[in-house]
């Protein structure tokens, strides 16, 4: 499952490493945006370990939200033009045999590139409150 972890300036320890070591769960980092004061990480965590990993991050002072649908498509606005296909760095979008655009949202890393490329504003990212 995808989750987004927000780390505040209060966390100076190697939070990600501590969570991996304490839980023993292999975590894949899809995207990270960190600086000296705070950061946001999009992770792929095995579904059966999601609650354990989330609790471990929260014990370290991070906020966690599970991303049920990291990218959302408004089917009323989408005209299946394919502008999202070539621009997506992780191949979330593909053409079906009938030339409609298919999505595999499990691949989404919430980079936002497709949102910028979509001429019909049919795509949005699930935003969790901080």
Secondary structure, DSSP 8 states (H G I E B T S, - for coil): -EEEEEE-TT--S-HHHHHHHHH----EEEEEEE-SS-EEEEEE--GGGHHHHHHHHHHTT-EEEEES-SEEE-TTT-----HHHHH-TT--EEE-TTS-EEE-GGG-----HHHHH-TT--EEE-----
